[in-house]
């Protein structure tokens, strides 16, 4: 299977498992990035993750091994979704991008731009296997 180009809606994947992540959002984000790095190293997939909130001291924007981390570029509703849409819209070949999200409106926006979408639970199973 050829490597994929994934953009992960980080909080959707984190929130797909009720493991107490809400007690330590920063720790949950760091754990997700570590899982994504291991997954990318194993599969060769190119992975970008977009997180809500402001960059934390322990997890800055930019490359973290084989994963690129971005944060929502503004506060408020749909901020991470808007950042994801900008990434898809700016890509020279959005048809090669797969966005992992459960958000219905983000799904519509990505499909309108020519990208594909998959759900976080399915992706979480891939991460865990």
VENNORZI-V880015 format. One record per pair of residues at least 4 apart in sequence whose C-alpha atoms are under 8 Angstrom apart, sorted by the first residue. I is the first residue (numbers start at 0). J is the second residue. D is the distance in Angstrom with one decimal. If there is no record, write none. Layout:
I;J;D
I;J;D
This chain:
2;42;6.6
2;43;5.4
2;44;4.5
2;45;7.1
3;43;7.7
3;44;4.8
3;45;6.2
3;95;7.5
3;96;7.4
3;97;7.5
4;44;6.0
4;45;4.7
4;46;6.1
4;95;6.4
4;96;5.1
4;97;6.2
5;44;7.2
5;45;6.1
5;46;4.8
5;47;6.2
5;96;5.8
5;97;4.9
5;98;5.8
5;99;7.2
6;46;6.0
6;47;4.7
6;48;5.6
6;49;7.3
6;83;7.3
6;96;7.1
6;97;6.2
6;98;4.7
6;99;6.3
7;12;7.6
7;46;7.3
7;47;6.1
7;48;4.5
7;49;6.2
7;98;5.8
7;99;4.8
7;100;6.8
8;12;6.6
8;48;6.2
8;49;5.4
8;50;6.7
8;79;7.4
8;80;7.5
8;83;7.7
8;98;7.3
8;99;5.8
8;100;5.4
9;13;6.1
9;28;7.4
9;31;7.7
9;48;5.7
9;49;5.5
9;50;5.1
9;51;7.6
10;14;5.7
10;28;8.0
10;50;6.2
10;51;6.8
11;15;6.0
11;100;5.9
11;101;6.3
11;102;7.9
11;119;6.3
12;16;7.6
12;99;7.8
12;100;7.3
12;119;5.0
12;120;7.1
12;122;7.8
12;123;6.7
13;20;7.2
13;27;6.9
13;28;7.4
13;31;7.0
14;20;7.4
15;119;6.5
15;120;6.1
15;123;7.8
19;23;7.7
20;24;5.8
20;26;7.8
20;27;5.5
23;27;6.1
24;28;6.2
25;29;6.3
25;55;7.2
26;30;6.1
27;31;6.2
28;32;6.3
28;50;7.6
29;33;6.3
29;57;7.8
29;58;6.7
30;34;6.2
31;35;6.1
32;36;6.1
32;48;7.8
32;63;7.9
32;66;7.2
32;68;8.0
33;37;6.3
34;38;6.1
34;126;6.9
35;39;6.0
35;46;7.3
35;66;6.8
35;126;7.3
36;40;6.0
36;63;7.7
36;64;6.6
36;65;5.6
36;66;5.7
37;41;6.2
38;42;6.0
38;44;7.8
38;126;6.2
39;43;5.1
39;44;4.9
39;45;6.5
39;46;6.7
39;65;6.3
39;66;7.3
40;44;7.6
40;65;6.7
45;65;7.2
45;66;7.1
46;65;7.2
46;66;5.2
46;67;6.5
47;66;5.7
47;67;4.6
47;68;5.9
47;69;7.5
48;66;7.3
48;67;6.3
48;68;5.1
48;69;6.2
49;68;6.1
49;69;4.7
49;70;5.2
49;71;6.7
49;79;6.3
49;82;7.5
49;83;6.9
50;68;7.6
50;69;6.3
50;70;4.7
50;71;6.2
50;79;6.4
51;70;5.7
51;71;5.3
51;78;7.3
51;79;5.6
52;70;6.5
52;71;6.2
52;74;6.9
53;70;6.3
53;71;7.2
54;58;6.5
54;59;5.3
54;60;6.4
54;70;6.3
55;59;5.9
59;68;7.4
60;67;7.5
60;68;5.0
60;69;5.1
60;70;6.8
61;67;5.4
61;68;5.2
61;69;6.6
62;66;5.8
62;67;4.4
62;68;6.3
63;67;6.0
63;68;7.1
70;79;6.8
70;82;7.8
71;78;5.2
71;79;4.3
71;80;7.8
71;81;7.6
71;82;5.8
72;78;6.7
72;79;7.3
72;82;6.5
73;78;5.8
74;78;6.1
77;81;6.1
78;82;6.4
79;83;6.2
80;84;6.2
80;105;6.1
81;85;6.2
82;86;6.3
83;87;6.3
84;88;6.0
84;105;7.6
84;108;7.0
84;109;6.4
85;89;6.0
86;90;6.3
87;93;5.8
87;96;7.3
87;109;7.0
87;112;7.1
87;114;7.2
88;93;7.1
88;112;6.4
92;96;7.6
93;112;6.9
93;113;5.7
93;114;5.1
94;113;5.1
94;114;4.6
94;115;6.9
95;114;6.7
95;115;7.8
96;114;5.3
96;115;6.3
97;114;6.0
97;115;4.7
97;116;5.2
97;117;6.9
98;106;8.0
98;109;7.5
98;114;7.3
98;115;6.2
98;116;4.7
98;117;6.3
99;116;5.8
99;117;4.9
99;118;5.5
99;119;5.7
99;122;7.3
100;105;7.6
100;106;7.1
100;116;7.0
100;117;6.4
100;118;5.3
100;119;5.6
101;106;7.6
101;117;7.9
101;118;5.5
101;119;6.2
102;106;6.1
103;107;6.4
104;108;6.3
105;109;6.1
106;110;6.2
106;116;6.3
107;111;6.1
108;112;6.5
109;113;6.5
109;114;5.3
109;115;6.8
109;116;7.3
110;114;5.1
110;115;5.9
110;116;7.3
117;121;7.5
117;122;7.4
118;122;6.4
119;123;5.8
120;124;6.3
121;125;6.6
122;126;6.3
123;127;6.2
124;128;6.2
